[in-house]
């Protein structure tokens, strides 16, 4: 991984590489913005797989302009390896990297601000299972435990990590409530994604 750059003002703007800007943004997201481990893993993977190969780790961050970003966007769309939604997400991450670099004085303009966006079409349709269908899925599960997990997930809307972290003490049978107190992701237990306990 690229080393973390020294604070703004200690290096010439042109000396900061894109790889260093990405490393600083990831550090900032983890330690100052306190993102969840699963979010951090997703961001690191996106930086490693798409941003660094797209612009080059050694490219001076100040050399990345709007035309370069538009060209990268067009090449991603032409490859058809990613959905438009995924490409738009990558553009959002790139914007975050450059925003952090600008805040530290490494660049004067965030070139991603004026870059062309990707049109993401939403159908507005949801595939919602009827209760009898949920029961059929649970019945077809490999184990009783899996079937119970599918049923709880279907009727509560819990995320997978929240479902895994669920304990008997979190269930209030009298009031028919499930208290979401934690989430289990990447082998670590932490707070729910919202950061707040909910019922």
C-alpha positions in Angstrom: 0.0 0.0 0.0 1.3 3.5 -0.7 2.7 5.3 2.3 0.7 8.0 3.9 1.7 11.5 2.7 3.1 14.1 5.1 0.7 16.9 6.1 -0.1 19.6 3.6 2.5 22.3 3.3 5.5 20.0 3.9 5.7 18.8 0.3 5.2 20.4 -3.1 1.8 19.9 -4.5 3.1 18.2 -7.6 5.1 15.7 -5.5 2.0 14.0 -4.0 1.0 10.9 -6.1 -2.5 9.6 -6.7 -1.5 6.4 -4.7 -0.6 8.6 -1.7 -3.8 10.6 -2.0 -5.8 7.3 -2.0 -3.9 6.0 1.0 -4.6 9.3 2.9 -8.3 9.2 2.0 -8.6 5.6 3.2 -6.8 6.6 6.5 -9.2 9.5 6.9 -12.2 7.3 6.2 -11.1 4.8 8.7 -9.8 6.9 11.6 -11.7 10.2 11.3 -14.9 9.2 9.7 -15.1 5.8 11.5 -16.5 3.8 8.7 -17.4 0.1 9.4 -14.9 -2.7 8.6 -17.1 -3.9 5.8 -17.3 -0.4 4.2 -13.6 0.0 4.6 -12.9 -3.4 2.9 -15.2 -2.4 0.0 -13.5 1.0 -0.4 -10.0 -0.6 -0.2 -11.0 -3.2 -2.8 -12.4 -0.5 -5.1 -9.2 1.6 -4.8 -7.0 -1.4 -5.5 -9.0 -2.9 -8.3 -10.2 0.2 -10.2 -8.9 3.6 -9.1 -5.2 2.8 -8.9 -5.1 0.9 -12.2 -7.3 3.6 -13.8 -5.0 6.5 -13.0 -1.7 5.0 -11.9 -0.4 5.0 -8.3 2.6 7.1 -9.3 0.7 9.7 -11.3 0.8 13.2 -9.6 -2.6 13.8 -8.2 -2.5 17.3 -9.7 -2.2 15.8 -13.2 -5.7 14.2 -13.0 -8.1 16.5 -14.8 -11.7 16.2 -15.8 -10.9 15.0 -19.3 -8.9 12.1 -17.8 -11.8 11.2 -15.5 -14.3 11.4 -18.4 -12.1 9.1 -20.4 -11.8 6.6 -17.6 -15.6 6.6 -17.1 -16.1 6.0 -20.9 -13.7 3.1 -20.9 -15.4 1.5 -17.9 -18.8 1.8 -19.7 -17.3 0.4 -22.9 -15.9 -2.7 -21.2 -19.3 -3.6 -19.8 -17.7 -5.4 -16.8 -19.4 -3.2 -14.3 -23.0 -2.0 -14.0 -23.7 1.8 -14.4 -24.5 1.9 -10.7 -21.1 0.4 -9.8 -19.3 2.9 -12.1 -21.1 5.8 -10.5 -20.0 4.5 -7.1 -16.4 4.5 -8.3 -16.8 8.0 -9.5 -18.1 9.0 -6.1 -15.1 7.4 -4.4 -12.8 9.2 -6.8 -14.5 12.4 -5.9 -13.9 11.7 -2.2 -10.2 11.0 -2.8 -9.8 14.3 -4.7 -11.9 16.2 -2.2 -9.5 15.1 0.6 -6.5 16.0 -1.5 -7.9 19.5 -2.1 -8.7 19.9 1.6 -5.0 19.2 2.3 -3.8 21.7 -0.3 -2.3 19.1 -2.6 -4.6 20.2 -5.5 -6.5 23.4 -6.1 -9.5 22.0 -8.0 -11.4 18.7 -7.6 -11.5 17.6 -11.2 -14.2 15.0 -10.4 -16.7 17.8 -9.6 -17.3 18.6 -13.2 -16.9 15.0 -14.6 -19.8 13.5 -16.4 -22.0 11.3 -14.3 -23.4 7.9 -15.2 -27.2 7.5 -15.7 -28.5 5.0 -13.3 -32.0 3.8 -14.2 -34.2 2.5 -11.4 -37.2 0.3 -12.3 -39.0 1.1 -9.1 -40.0 -2.6 -8.9 -39.5 -4.8 -5.8 -39.8 -8.5 -5.7 -41.6 -9.0 -2.4 -42.3 -12.5 -1.2 -45.7 -13.4 0.2 -45.7 -15.0 3.7 -46.5 -18.4 2.1 -43.5 -18.0 -0.2 -41.2 -17.1 2.8 -42.4 -20.3 4.5 -41.6 -22.3 1.4 -38.1 -20.8 1.2 -37.5 -21.6 4.9 -38.9 -25.1 4.4 -36.4 -25.7 1.5 -33.4 -24.5 3.6 -30.6 -26.9 4.3 -31.1 -26.8 8.0 -33.8 -25.6 10.5 -31.4 -22.9 11.7 -31.0 -21.5 8.1 -34.8 -21.7 7.7 -35.3 -19.7 10.9 -32.7 -17.1 9.7 -34.5 -16.7 6.4 -37.8 -16.2 8.2 -36.4 -13.6 10.6 -34.7 -11.8 7.8 -37.8 -11.7 5.7 -40.1 -10.4 8.4 -37.7 -7.9 10.1 -35.6 -6.6 7.2 -32.4 -7.1 9.2 -29.1 -6.9 7.3 -27.0 -10.1 7.2 -24.5 -8.8 9.8 -27.3 -7.8 12.1 -29.0 -11.2 11.8 -25.7 -13.0 12.6 -25.2 -10.8 15.7 -28.8 -11.4 17.0 -29.0 -13.1 20.4 -32.0 -14.5 22.4 -31.7 -11.5 24.8 -32.5 -9.3 21.8 -36.0 -10.8 21.4 -38.9 -9.5 23.4 -41.6 -12.0 22.8 -44.1 -10.2 25.0 -44.0 -7.0 22.9 -43.2 -8.9 19.7 -40.0 -6.9 19.1 -36.5 -7.6 17.9 -33.9 -5.2 19.3 -31.0 -4.6 16.9 -28.0 -4.0 19.1 -25.1 -5.0 16.9 -23.7 -6.2 13.6 -21.2 -8.8 12.8 -19.0 -8.2 9.8 -15.6 -9.4 8.7 -15.1 -11.4 11.9 -15.8 -8.5 14.2 -18.8 -7.4 16.2 -19.7 -3.7 16.2 -22.7 -1.4 16.3 -25.5 -1.6 13.7 -24.7 0.1 10.3 -26.8 3.1 11.4 -24.7 3.3 14.6 -27.9 3.3 16.7 -29.8 0.6 18.4 -33.3 0.2 17.0 -36.3 -2.1 17.6 
